[in-house]
């Protein structure tokens, strides 16, 4: 296997990419850069730009890996760190109830639901006795609006 350097690099490069993508889920990026560098080095040997000996192969592999890392590390890390903000819709958001006192955006209003004290918030003032519907959920907070305006 180690007698033919370009084929060895292709096999090892594909193996590194498979491990990085399928097993590690592109979490480290190290094997990604190394695998791509192995494939590129193998291609350079095939077209005759690099000699097929271990010294030039390892040198070329190191240089290509370094260049790929310098060029792609920050953009790929930035892509990894992006998180999508999605609102989770569940049956929990469909609850409706009547306010026991006026709800002002500037004041704290708590509501006991399912044995838990929830902070109720609204962007507008809602009068006592008005039926409200939960439109958004946050940790410990239920955002509400009057039932009439929730139906559009």
C-alpha positions in Angstrom: 0.0 0.0 0.0 2.8 2.4 0.8 4.7 1.7 -2.4 2.4 3.8 -4.6 2.2 7.2 -2.9 -0.6 8.9 -4.9 -3.0 6.0 -4.4 -2.1 5.9 -0.7 -2.9 9.6 -0.3 -6.2 9.2 -2.1 -7.3 6.3 0.2 -6.1 8.1 3.3 -7.6 11.4 2.2 -11.0 9.9 1.6 -10.8 8.0 4.9 -10.0 11.2 6.7 -12.9 13.0 5.0 -15.3 10.2 5.8 -14.3 10.2 9.5 -14.5 14.0 9.7 -17.9 14.3 8.0 -19.7 11.1 9.0 -18.3 10.3 12.5 -17.3 13.7 13.8 -19.9 15.8 11.9 -17.3 18.4 10.8 -16.8 19.4 14.4 -13.0 19.5 14.4 -12.1 20.6 10.8 -8.6 19.2 11.3 -9.3 16.0 9.4 -11.2 17.9 6.8 -8.2 20.1 6.0 -5.8 17.1 6.1 -8.0 15.0 3.9 -8.4 17.7 1.3 -4.7 18.3 1.4 -4.0 14.6 0.8 -6.3 14.6 -2.2 -4.7 17.8 -3.6 -1.2 16.4 -3.0 -2.1 13.2 -4.8 -3.4 15.2 -7.7 -0.2 17.2 -7.9 1.8 14.0 -7.9 -0.4 12.5 -10.7 0.1 15.6 -13.0 3.8 15.6 -12.3 4.1 18.9 -10.3 5.5 17.1 -7.2 7.9 14.2 -7.2 6.6 10.8 -5.9 8.9 10.5 -2.9 8.0 10.7 0.7 10.1 13.9 1.5 8.4 16.1 -1.2 5.0 14.5 -0.5 5.1 15.2 3.2 6.4 18.7 2.6 3.7 19.5 0.0 1.1 17.9 2.3 2.2 20.1 5.2 2.2 23.3 3.1 -1.3 22.6 1.6 -2.7 21.8 5.0 -1.3 25.0 6.4 -2.7 27.1 3.6 -6.1 25.5 3.8 -6.2 26.0 7.5 -5.2 29.7 7.2 -7.7 30.3 4.5 -10.7 28.4 5.7 -10.5 28.1 9.5 -12.3 31.3 10.4 -15.1 31.1 7.8 -15.9 27.5 8.6 -15.8 28.1 12.4 -18.2 31.0 11.9 -20.5 28.7 9.9 -20.3 26.1 12.7 -21.2 28.7 15.4 -24.4 30.0 13.7 -27.5 28.9 15.4 -31.0 29.1 14.0 -33.5 30.8 16.3 -36.8 29.0 15.8 -39.9 29.3 17.8 -41.2 26.0 19.0 -44.9 25.6 18.4 -46.7 23.1 20.6 -50.1 22.7 22.2 -48.8 24.5 25.2 -48.9 27.8 23.2 -52.6 27.4 22.6 -53.8 28.1 26.1 -56.2 30.9 26.8 -57.2 32.5 30.0 -58.8 35.7 31.5 -56.7 38.3 33.1 -57.4 38.7 36.8 -56.0 42.3 36.8 -54.8 44.8 34.3 -51.6 43.8 32.4 -49.3 46.7 31.8 -46.0 46.2 29.7 -44.0 47.9 32.5 -45.4 45.9 35.5 -44.8 42.3 36.6 -47.8 40.0 36.3 -47.7 36.3 37.3 -50.1 33.5 36.4 -50.3 30.1 37.8 -50.5 27.5 35.1 -49.8 23.8 35.5 -48.5 24.3 39.0 -45.9 26.9 37.9 -45.8 30.6 38.3 -45.3 32.2 34.9 -44.4 35.8 34.2 -47.0 37.1 31.8 -45.9 39.8 29.3 -47.5 41.8 26.6 -46.4 44.6 24.3 -49.7 46.4 24.9 -51.9 47.2 27.9 -54.7 44.7 28.4 -57.6 45.3 30.8 -58.7 43.0 33.6 -61.2 40.3 32.5 -60.0 40.2 28.9 -59.4 36.7 27.4 -55.8 36.4 26.3 -53.9 33.8 24.2 -50.3 32.7 24.5 -48.5 33.8 21.3 -44.8 33.2 22.3 -42.9 31.3 25.0 -39.6 32.0 26.6 -38.0 30.5 29.7 -40.4 31.3 32.5 -42.3 33.9 30.4 -45.5 33.6 28.4 -46.2 36.4 25.9 -49.9 37.0 25.4 -52.3 39.1 23.4 -56.0 39.5 23.5 -57.9 36.6 21.8 -59.6 39.0 19.4 -56.4 40.3 18.0 -54.8 36.8 17.9 -57.4 35.8 15.3 -56.4 37.4 12.0 
